[in-house]
Amino acid sequence: MTNPLGSTLVLSESDIRRLLDPQSCIAAVERAFTAYALGGAELPGVIHLDIPEARGEIHIKGGYLHGGAYYAVKFASGFPGNPALGLPPNGGLVVVCNARTGALAAILLDNGYITDLRTAAAGAIAAKHLAREATDTVGVVGTGAQARLQVQLLAQVRSFRTVKVWGRRPAAVARCVADIAASGALPHGARVIAADTVEAAVSGSDVVITVTASRTPVVRAAWLRPGCLVIAVGADGADKQELDVDVLARADRVVADSLPQCRRLGEIHHALDAGALPDSRVTELGRITGGQSPGRTTPSEIIVCDLTGVGVQDVAAATVVMERAAMSG
């Protein structure tokens, strides 16, 4: 860890990976969801910046948890053409400021790691409260870094025996399958296999995780088994959509990470616009983590959780990093 700006801490990605572990991130993000749903957080609107020439996307999110020592602003970027240039597709950093004075406290050069881990933590929290205890099979639609992390952090809250992965490119599927299997984070004896079609990945799965950048629906309601939990992660912009609106129409319950945000982004807003989902049927994840609304109530209900990414998740994860950095000197 270096500190070239005097009182401002500067941490590298390797520093942050050492300080922020999955269990601590899950716990911190769960508390943040509860605080946000109960009015204990400040959450400004999301800034989306597109770079059309490079198909680049930049998301800027901020937040503050009441009573916290810090507020934070996160910059996350995605440039899908980067691998052809020998560069990682995702990047980013988090700026952390003192909540009492506004003074710059830290620059976390995480290259998107905080975003990746806190996003996977949200999926694990959704599964903790909304997935059936008897979870046997997990279907994953997508093959990027988030596909790997979602499965690894799901294993923190549920045991399962089979993971099915689908992606558009067989080579990417094979790499994703191999990486998940070799991660060392899966339940004992769990197997990871490739699915030939989206339907094959979804059908028969107790938990379905969608982690693509699709602009057209890829998951259909007819493929969902009773008792399934769908964790929709990829649609973090107004034009993205992974689930057909019939998925949300069929669901017994629909959960948002932030209802105001999901009215503009993600899966819920498509269903609202189509008249397939009354606004009154949607509850927030933080109300469930905080005990104001129930989690899963029956083994057979189909639940959809729309995770668009909330700035308080970044603050929560960054605060863990700051606290541990202070303890480690």
QUILIN-V910019 format. One line per field, one symbol per residue. ss: DSSP state (a for helix, b for strand, c for the rest). phi: phi as a letter, one per 40 degrees, with the letter a starting at -180 (. if undefined). burial: I if it has 24 or more other C-alpha atoms within 12 Angstrom, else O. A space follows every 10 residues. Layout:
# QUILIN-V910019
ss: ???
phi: ???
burial: ???
This chain:
# QUILIN-V910019
ss: cbbbbccbbb bcaaaaaaac caaaaaaaaa aaaaaaaccc bbccccbbbb baaacbbbbb bbbbbccccb bbbbbbbbbc caaaaccccb bbbbbbbbcc cccbbbbbcc ccaaaaaaaa aaaaaaaaaa ccccccbbbb bcccaaaaaa aaaacccccc cbbbbbccca aaaaaaaaaa aacccccccc bbbbcccaaa aaccccbbbb ccccccccbc aaacccccbb bbcccccccc ccbcaaaaaa ccbbbbccaa aacccaaaaa aaacccccaa abbbaaaaac cccccccccc ccbbbbcccc aaaaaaaaaa aaaaaaaac
phi: .baccgcccb bcdcdccccb bdcccdcccc ccccccccgb abbcccbbbb bdcbfcbbbb bbiacdgccb babbbbbbbc ccdccgbccb aiabbbbccc bgcccabbcc fgccdccccc cccccdcdcb ccdccbbbbb bhbcdcdccd cccdccbaca bbbbbbacbd ccccccdccc cccgbcddgc bbbcbcbcdc cccgccbbbb bbbcbbcbbb cccccdgcbb bcbccbbccc abbccccccc dcabbbcacd cccbbgcccc ccccgcacdc cbbcdccccc gcbcccbbcb ccbbbcbcgb dccccccccd ccccccccg
burial: IOOOOOOOII IIIOIIIOII IIIIIIIIII IIIIIIIIOO IIIOOIIOOO OOOOOOIIII IIIIIIOIII IIIIIIIIII OOOOOOOOII IIIIIIIIOO OOOIIIIIII IIIIIIIIII IIIIIIIIII IIIOIIIIII IIIIIIIIII IIIIIIIIII IIIIIIIOOO OOIIIIIOII IOOOIIIOOI IIIIIOIIII IIIIIIIIII IIIIOOIIII IOIIIIIIII IIIIIIIIOI IIIIIIIIII IIIIIIIIII IIIIIIIIII IIOOOOIOIO OIIIIIIIII OOOOIIOOOO IIIIIIIIII IIIIIIIIII IIIOIOOOO
